[in-house]
Amino acid sequence: MGAQVSRGSTRSNNSAEDKLVILQDVVIGVCVAGLLGLVWQHLSISQHAYRLVARQTRDRGVNLLDQSVVLRRISLRPSASSLFAIRRVYSFEFATLGDERYPGSIELLGKRQINITLAPFKTETLQGENQLDG
């Protein structure tokens, strides 16, 4: 009889171990899904930053170089709409006359544009003289 009790307790131990393994698998799956969601959201916001920069450079009559924005800083900041939001600062380069590269940056809080900065740059006037703009 002692052997039968031993087998019964082994079954319940195996069942508890099986449940623990299943719980671990679920936790790992949720963590992986969350990480993939964060990566997807980051890529979406990076594309949004690129579209904002492309529009701004087009409106100012300059050319966005390398067709890209590069993430330079990321941090958490307080937000009016939620407890906190992710602040991202991207850099980019642009040109006016094709002879020089000028730096620029855009700052986003979540998906909202906070600031965009273009360095002072040269433009051509109607008389062909260069003037400083920005």
Protein Blocks (a to p, Z undefined) as FASTA:
>chain_A
ZZmmmmmmmmmmmmmmmmmmmmmmmmmmmmmmmmmmmmmmmmmmmmmmmmmmmmmmmmno
pacehiiacdfbdcddddfkbmbdcdddddddddfkopaccddddddehjacfbdcdddd
ddddfkopacddZZ
